[in-house]
């Protein structure tokens, strides 16, 4: 246990604190047998938010949202393949991302329950890839997409300060897919990460937090998923997102510049609009946590609570969540205590 009283886990030599909340840990099995680490916060019976993190990140990327939402809602977050506490898999593809999301929803939502889904970067791509999956579409009330894109990620990236064209695209692909280990977090590595992913005015503590999370991502997983993202083509999937979708993007995002968010918004059947944040980069849930949390709270109140047909908890026919379904294993504990 750390001195703060919060349980921690070791990753790449760093201690990453977890939110001071009750947590239920699950292992959910995906379609190909991959075993996903899932954490469920808040009270059973409360309306649910499901969070999917981005490339090189983990559940811990959403700590600010988890802390803010659990007094009112139930929050489900999971580690993508090869990230956080989910082991790496030989299968890295957008279909696998969709399979994983479908499995997580099946294991954590009650029959008939619909949740608000949020995805940051690769997490947003996960939601787009799964848009036409019955096990996802039928369980989704609304979606929040944060700092994401559907195609041409490498070509549009502004990480390298070069003129747009073939040279910049080739060099960007090489940089993002480099096998060199990131190593320990140092002042230099924090500065590089800040330049590539965050805005100039981002506070040092938020930069340091993102650096700890990103540097904890294993090299093999980082490289494997970089190849998937370099070839990403999900533009057709955007049009299959039939639920209300809100978008948040940073005006200073170099990894997925606002051009991506504008294109997604224009293609959505039911867009709730794009919130473009001045002085914010790619890491919107960490750089602008209050904005992202407020959007999630608004979506739940509008599309889950207000839209529910009866039921004191606002979930209508869904009733109380039943916990893990078939294909998952659960453990329950309080943050600050070790789980045997």
Kinemage of the C-alpha trace (Angstrom):
@kinemage 1
@onewidth
@group {chain A} dominant
@subgroup {mainchain}
@vectorlist {calphas} color= white
{ca unk a 1} P 0.000 0.000 0.000
{ca unk a 2} L 1.267 3.480 -0.767
{ca unk a 3} L 1.430 6.258 1.800
{ca unk a 4} L -1.630 7.854 0.253
{ca unk a 5} L -3.677 4.823 1.285
{ca unk a 6} L -4.384 3.910 -2.323
{ca unk a 7} L -3.528 0.519 -3.714
{ca unk a 8} L -0.920 0.681 -6.445
{ca unk a 9} L 0.482 -1.642 -9.080
{ca unk a 10} L 3.995 -1.677 -10.467
{ca unk a 11} L 4.545 -0.879 -14.102
{ca unk a 12} L 7.872 -0.106 -15.757
{ca unk a 13} L 9.398 0.782 -12.405
{ca unk a 14} L 6.715 3.305 -11.524
{ca unk a 15} L 3.905 3.234 -8.978
{ca unk a 16} L 0.633 4.361 -10.508
{ca unk a 17} L -2.038 5.187 -7.889
{ca unk a 18} L -5.566 3.992 -8.370
{ca unk a 19} L -8.618 6.036 -7.495
{ca unk a 20} L -9.737 5.768 -3.861
{ca unk a 21} L -12.946 3.894 -4.623
{ca unk a 22} L -14.408 0.432 -4.257
{ca unk a 23} L -13.405 -1.681 -7.237
{ca unk a 24} L -14.450 -5.061 -8.524
{ca unk a 25} L -11.884 -6.715 -10.780
{ca unk a 26} L -12.916 -9.088 -13.559
{ca unk a 27} L -11.121 -11.174 -16.145
{ca unk a 28} L -13.272 -11.217 -19.280
{ca unk a 29} L -12.594 -13.687 -22.080
{ca unk a 30} L -12.849 -12.325 -25.620
{ca unk a 31} L -13.925 -14.229 -28.740
{ca unk a 32} L -10.430 -15.563 -29.503
{ca unk a 33} L -9.635 -16.447 -25.892
{ca unk a 34} L -7.792 -13.238 -25.016
{ca unk a 35} L -8.204 -12.438 -21.306
{ca unk a 36} L -9.022 -8.802 -20.585
{ca unk a 37} L -8.514 -7.035 -17.274
{ca unk a 38} L -11.680 -5.128 -16.332
{ca unk a 39} L -12.464 -2.905 -13.345
{ca unk a 40} L -15.987 -2.003 -12.207
{ca unk a 41} L -16.542 0.951 -9.860
{ca unk a 42} L -19.640 2.279 -8.120
{ca unk a 43} L -22.927 0.827 -7.019
{ca unk a 44} L -24.711 -2.014 -8.775
{ca unk a 45} L -27.989 -0.624 -10.072
{ca unk a 46} L -26.583 2.789 -11.002
{ca unk a 47} L -26.502 3.852 -14.681
{ca unk a 48} L -23.282 2.742 -16.341
{ca unk a 49} L -20.447 4.431 -18.206
{ca unk a 50} L -17.954 2.238 -20.094
{ca unk a 51} L -14.476 3.640 -20.789
{ca unk a 52} L -12.037 2.462 -23.489
{ca unk a 53} L -8.526 3.948 -23.356
{ca unk a 54} L -6.141 4.719 -26.176
{ca unk a 55} L -2.865 3.451 -27.607
{ca unk a 56} L -0.067 3.024 -25.006
{ca unk a 57} L -2.427 3.913 -22.157
{ca unk a 58} L -4.413 1.898 -19.580
{ca unk a 59} L -7.391 2.090 -17.236
{ca unk a 60} L -5.402 4.530 -15.129
{ca unk a 61} L -5.716 7.110 -17.906
{ca unk a 62} L -9.375 7.530 -16.817
{ca unk a 63} L -8.731 8.000 -13.079
{ca unk a 64} L -10.086 11.558 -12.993
{ca unk a 65} L -13.332 10.482 -14.651
{ca unk a 66} L -13.682 7.417 -12.413
{ca unk a 67} L -13.239 9.479 -9.244
{ca unk a 68} L -15.725 12.101 -10.388
{ca unk a 69} L -18.423 9.773 -11.742
{ca unk a 70} L -18.652 6.928 -9.240
{ca unk a 71} L -20.574 8.840 -6.578
{ca unk a 72} L -23.442 8.993 -9.071
{ca unk a 73} L -22.822 6.302 -11.687
{ca unk a 74} L -21.337 2.867 -12.191
{ca unk a 75} L -18.105 2.936 -14.200
{ca unk a 76} L -16.618 0.056 -16.197
{ca unk a 77} L -13.080 0.417 -17.561
{ca unk a 78} L -10.805 -2.149 -19.166
{ca unk a 79} L -7.236 -2.541 -20.373
{ca unk a 80} L -6.858 -3.061 -24.115
{ca unk a 81} L -4.773 -6.004 -25.355
{ca unk a 82} L -1.131 -5.656 -24.336
{ca unk a 83} L -1.871 -2.612 -22.184
{ca unk a 84} L -2.061 -2.249 -18.417
{ca unk a 85} L -2.884 -5.605 -16.840
{ca unk a 86} L -4.221 -7.281 -19.999
{ca unk a 87} L -1.645 -9.646 -21.529
{ca unk a 88} L -0.476 -9.145 -25.082
{ca unk a 89} L -2.190 -11.151 -27.814
{ca unk a 90} L -1.014 -12.457 -31.162
{ca unk a 91} L -4.134 -10.874 -32.658
{ca unk a 92} L -3.998 -7.103 -33.048
{ca unk a 93} L -6.710 -5.741 -35.325
{ca unk a 94} L -9.772 -3.512 -35.307
{ca unk a 95} L -11.911 -6.656 -35.346
{ca unk a 96} L -10.180 -7.786 -32.163
{ca unk a 97} L -10.868 -4.386 -30.568
{ca unk a 98} L -14.547 -4.787 -31.448
{ca unk a 99} L -14.597 -8.361 -30.108
{ca unk a 100} L -13.099 -7.197 -26.830
{ca unk a 101} L -15.596 -4.384 -26.342
{ca unk a 102} L -18.472 -6.736 -27.115
{ca unk a 103} L -17.163 -9.212 -24.530
{ca unk a 104} L -16.752 -6.529 -21.858
{ca unk a 105} L -20.303 -5.261 -22.366
{ca unk a 106} L -21.718 -8.788 -22.245
{ca unk a 107} L -19.903 -9.447 -18.973
{ca unk a 108} L -20.728 -6.207 -17.178
{ca unk a 109} L -24.158 -5.006 -18.332
{ca unk a 110} L -27.472 -6.525 -17.291
{ca unk a 111} L -29.854 -7.897 -19.933
{ca unk a 112} L -31.520 -4.940 -21.639
{ca unk a 113} L -29.211 -2.386 -20.027
{ca unk a 114} L -27.817 0.395 -22.191
{ca unk a 115} L -24.740 2.378 -21.195
{ca unk a 116} L -22.858 5.472 -22.282
{ca unk a 117} L -19.614 4.458 -24.007
{ca unk a 118} L -16.536 6.678 -24.182
{ca unk a 119} L -13.355 6.094 -26.124
{ca unk a 120} L -10.139 8.070 -26.263
{ca unk a 121} L -7.904 7.766 -29.354
{ca unk a 122} L -7.649 3.998 -30.033
{ca unk a 123} L -10.575 3.584 -27.644
{ca unk a 124} L -12.665 5.764 -29.936
{ca unk a 125} L -11.538 3.651 -32.866
{ca unk a 126} L -12.702 0.624 -30.877
{ca unk a 127} L -16.197 2.110 -30.635
{ca unk a 128} L -16.253 2.864 -34.353
{ca unk a 129} L -15.014 -0.626 -35.244
{ca unk a 130} L -17.800 -2.153 -33.140
{ca unk a 131} L -20.559 0.169 -34.341
{ca unk a 132} L -22.517 -2.497 -36.204
{ca unk a 133} L -21.989 -5.300 -33.683
{ca unk a 134} L -25.401 -6.288 -32.222
{ca unk a 135} L -23.779 -6.851 -28.832
{ca unk a 136} L -22.537 -3.275 -28.843
{ca unk a 137} L -25.217 -1.311 -30.699
{ca unk a 138} L -27.982 -2.860 -28.623
{ca unk a 139} L -26.222 -1.983 -25.367
{ca unk a 140} L -25.251 1.596 -26.227
{ca unk a 141} L -27.339 4.640 -25.284
{ca unk a 142} L -24.853 7.301 -26.422
{ca unk a 143} L -21.165 7.693 -27.248
{ca unk a 144} L -18.393 10.162 -26.443
{ca unk a 145} L -15.403 10.183 -28.813
{ca unk a 146} L -12.283 11.915 -27.489
{ca unk a 147} L -9.292 12.838 -29.638
{ca unk a 148} L -9.694 10.142 -32.250
{ca unk a 149} L -9.752 9.527 -35.994
{ca unk a 150} L -11.125 7.029 -38.459
{ca unk a 151} L -8.455 6.958 -41.191
{ca unk a 152} L -5.225 8.582 -42.523
{ca unk a 153} L -3.787 8.842 -39.027
{ca unk a 154} L -0.153 8.840 -40.101
{ca unk a 155} L -0.635 11.117 -43.093
{ca unk a 156} L -2.447 13.770 -41.031
{ca unk a 157} L -0.206 13.561 -37.957
{ca unk a 158} L 1.637 16.751 -37.021
{ca unk a 159} L 4.109 15.120 -34.634
{ca unk a 160} L 6.953 15.865 -37.049
{ca unk a 161} L 7.180 19.565 -38.037
{ca unk a 162} L 7.485 18.866 -41.755
{ca unk a 163} L 5.429 19.773 -44.797
{ca unk a 164} L 2.614 17.332 -45.509
{ca unk a 165} L 3.535 14.674 -48.038
{ca unk a 166} L 5.141 11.309 -48.570
{ca unk a 167} L 8.346 12.070 -46.653
{ca unk a 168} L 6.517 13.221 -43.532
{ca unk a 169} L 4.202 10.212 -43.698
{ca unk a 170} L 7.090 7.742 -43.995
{ca unk a 171} L 9.071 9.336 -41.189
{ca unk a 172} L 6.036 9.577 -38.911
{ca unk a 173} L 5.260 5.900 -39.496
{ca unk a 174} L 8.851 5.035 -38.564
{ca unk a 175} L 8.819 7.156 -35.410
{ca unk a 176} L 5.465 5.890 -34.117
{ca unk a 177} L 6.420 2.290 -34.876
{ca unk a 178} L 9.985 2.435 -33.549
{ca unk a 179} L 11.016 -0.568 -31.459
{ca unk a 180} L 13.365 1.417 -29.237
{ca unk a 181} L 12.199 1.016 -25.609
{ca unk a 182} L 10.953 4.190 -24.010
{ca unk a 183} L 12.964 3.483 -20.863
{ca unk a 184} L 12.501 5.234 -17.525
{ca unk a 185} L 10.637 8.502 -17.220
{ca unk a 186} L 13.160 11.341 -17.305
{ca unk a 187} L 12.914 15.114 -17.808
{ca unk a 188} L 13.867 14.589 -21.461
{ca unk a 189} L 11.320 11.831 -22.084
{ca unk a 190} L 8.601 13.890 -20.394
{ca unk a 191} L 9.431 16.841 -22.635
{ca unk a 192} L 9.272 14.655 -25.760
{ca unk a 193} L 5.966 13.129 -24.719
{ca unk a 194} L 4.530 16.555 -23.939
{ca unk a 195} L 5.529 17.898 -27.339
{ca unk a 196} L 4.024 14.926 -29.182
{ca unk a 197} L 0.810 14.472 -27.232
{ca unk a 198} L -0.027 17.464 -25.035
{ca unk a 199} L -0.393 21.224 -25.269
{ca unk a 200} L 2.316 23.703 -24.359
{ca unk a 201} L 0.488 24.912 -21.250
{ca unk a 202} L -0.262 21.474 -19.784
{ca unk a 203} L 0.729 21.330 -16.120
{ca unk a 204} L 3.852 19.329 -15.143
{ca unk a 205} L 1.888 16.956 -12.915
{ca unk a 206} L -0.414 15.975 -15.789
{ca unk a 207} L 2.544 15.507 -18.112
{ca unk a 208} L 4.256 13.320 -15.517
{ca unk a 209} L 1.140 11.248 -15.028
{ca unk a 210} L 0.777 10.586 -18.750
{ca unk a 211} L 4.484 9.756 -18.997
{ca unk a 212} L 4.212 7.112 -16.268
{ca unk a 213} L 1.269 5.480 -18.028
{ca unk a 214} L 2.707 5.602 -21.557
{ca unk a 215} L 6.147 4.374 -20.507
{ca unk a 216} L 4.509 1.400 -18.784
{ca unk a 217} L 3.219 0.092 -22.123
{ca unk a 218} L 5.358 -2.856 -23.302
{ca unk a 219} L 7.358 -2.223 -26.464
{ca unk a 220} L 5.896 -5.186 -28.358
{ca unk a 221} L 2.312 -4.036 -27.744
{ca unk a 222} L 3.140 -0.438 -28.609
{ca unk a 223} L 4.733 -1.447 -31.909
{ca unk a 224} L 2.079 -4.004 -32.855
{ca unk a 225} L -0.774 -1.564 -32.362
{ca unk a 226} L 1.123 1.222 -34.155
{ca unk a 227} L 0.999 -0.921 -37.307
{ca unk a 228} L -2.764 -1.397 -36.934
{ca unk a 229} L -3.325 2.336 -36.475
{ca unk a 230} L -1.091 3.188 -39.434
{ca unk a 231} L -3.390 1.187 -41.713
{ca unk a 232} L -6.652 2.231 -40.031
{ca unk a 233} L -9.684 2.603 -42.269
{ca unk a 234} L -12.913 3.021 -40.330
{ca unk a 235} L -14.599 5.841 -42.242
{ca unk a 236} L -17.449 3.554 -43.294
{ca unk a 237} L -17.945 2.447 -39.692
{ca unk a 238} L -18.585 6.016 -38.542
{ca unk a 239} L -21.823 6.073 -40.507
{ca unk a 240} L -22.968 2.972 -38.615
{ca unk a 241} L -22.892 4.734 -35.253
{ca unk a 242} L -26.646 5.163 -35.008
{ca unk a 243} L -26.789 6.456 -31.426
{ca unk a 244} L -26.205 10.068 -30.330
{ca unk a 245} L -22.479 10.853 -30.469
{ca unk a 246} L -20.625 13.778 -28.901
{ca unk a 247} L -17.016 14.625 -29.801
{ca unk a 248} L -14.228 16.315 -27.857
{ca unk a 249} L -10.905 17.278 -29.443
{ca unk a 250} L -7.913 19.401 -28.546
{ca unk a 251} L -7.092 22.288 -30.866
{ca unk a 252} L -3.378 21.591 -30.269
{ca unk a 253} L -3.570 17.842 -30.903
{ca unk a 254} L -0.615 16.738 -33.039
{ca unk a 255} L -1.389 13.003 -33.065
{ca unk a 256} L -5.007 13.241 -34.236
{ca unk a 257} L -5.479 16.858 -35.353
{ca unk a 258} L -9.009 18.340 -35.318
{ca unk a 259} L -9.463 17.548 -39.018
{ca unk a 260} L -10.292 13.991 -37.923
{ca unk a 261} L -12.980 15.067 -35.459
{ca unk a 262} L -14.574 17.356 -38.039
{ca unk a 263} L -14.708 14.558 -40.603
{ca unk a 264} L -16.233 12.146 -38.094
{ca unk a 265} L -18.836 14.703 -37.024
{ca unk a 266} L -19.849 15.342 -40.637
{ca unk a 267} L -20.361 11.616 -41.262
{ca unk a 268} L -22.318 10.786 -38.094
{ca unk a 269} L -26.039 10.031 -38.449
{ca unk a 270} L -26.761 11.630 -35.055
{ca unk a 271} L -24.023 14.073 -34.045
{ca unk a 272} L -24.356 16.069 -30.835
{ca unk a 273} L -21.590 18.381 -31.973
{ca unk a 274} L -17.846 18.814 -31.581
{ca unk a 275} L -16.315 20.556 -28.564
{ca unk a 276} L -12.919 21.901 -29.689
{ca unk a 277} L -10.737 22.785 -26.698
{ca unk a 278} L -8.241 25.625 -27.049
{ca unk a 279} L -4.883 24.986 -25.397
{ca unk a 280} L -5.444 21.219 -25.177
{ca unk a 281} L -3.571 18.460 -26.996
{ca unk a 282} L -4.247 14.783 -27.610
{ca unk a 283} L -4.671 13.628 -23.997
{ca unk a 284} L -8.065 15.261 -23.437
{ca unk a 285} L -9.289 13.131 -20.477
{ca unk a 286} L -6.117 14.086 -18.574
{ca unk a 287} L -5.583 17.605 -19.924
{ca unk a 288} L -9.247 18.665 -19.655
{ca unk a 289} L -10.756 16.180 -17.175
{ca unk a 290} L -13.611 18.452 -16.098
{ca unk a 291} L -14.845 18.896 -19.676
{ca unk a 292} L -14.742 15.169 -20.457
{ca unk a 293} L -16.421 14.270 -17.172
{ca unk a 294} L -19.153 16.866 -17.697
{ca unk a 295} L -19.860 15.502 -21.183
{ca unk a 296} L -20.187 11.978 -19.822
{ca unk a 297} L -22.477 13.097 -17.016
{ca unk a 298} L -24.662 15.001 -19.487
{ca unk a 299} L -24.925 11.993 -21.807
{ca unk a 300} L -25.958 9.658 -18.988
{ca unk a 301} L -28.566 12.042 -17.654
{ca unk a 302} L -29.999 12.725 -21.105
{ca unk a 303} L -29.882 9.332 -22.790
{ca unk a 304} L -29.965 6.843 -19.911
{ca unk a 305} L -31.780 8.431 -16.984
{ca unk a 306} L -34.219 10.678 -18.854
{ca unk a 307} L -34.845 8.034 -21.492
{ca unk a 308} L -35.426 5.131 -19.119
{ca unk a 309} L -38.969 3.749 -18.988
{ca unk a 310} L -39.711 3.627 -15.281
{ca unk a 311} L -37.618 2.235 -12.466
{ca unk a 312} L -36.434 4.294 -9.538
{ca unk a 313} L -32.815 4.047 -10.614
{ca unk a 314} L -33.553 5.292 -14.131
{ca unk a 315} L -32.618 2.082 -15.862
{ca unk a 316} L -36.098 0.860 -16.719
{ca unk a 317} L -36.265 -2.764 -17.696
{ca unk a 318} L -32.562 -3.288 -17.147
{ca unk a 319} L -32.905 -3.227 -13.366
{ca unk a 320} L -29.837 -3.856 -11.280
{ca unk a 321} L -26.723 -5.099 -13.020
{ca unk a 322} L -26.067 -8.761 -12.481
{ca unk a 323} L -22.279 -8.584 -12.484
{ca unk a 324} L -20.090 -10.811 -14.583
{ca unk a 325} L -21.776 -12.990 -17.145
{ca unk a 326} L -20.478 -16.249 -18.593
{ca unk a 327} L -16.875 -16.035 -19.723
{ca unk a 328} L -15.672 -13.768 -16.885
{ca unk a 329} L -14.094 -14.258 -13.497
{ca unk a 330} L -14.469 -11.716 -10.705
{ca unk a 331} L -12.724 -10.558 -7.558
{ca unk a 332} L -13.950 -7.832 -5.233
{ca unk a 333} L -11.859 -5.532 -3.066
{ca unk a 334} L -11.507 -2.005 -1.726
{ca unk a 335} L -8.775 0.209 -3.063
{ca unk a 336} L -6.183 0.459 -0.349
{ca unk a 337} L -6.428 -3.265 0.377
{ca unk a 338} L -4.556 -6.070 -1.327
{ca unk a 339} L -6.567 -8.643 -3.248
{ca unk a 340} L -5.169 -12.098 -2.676
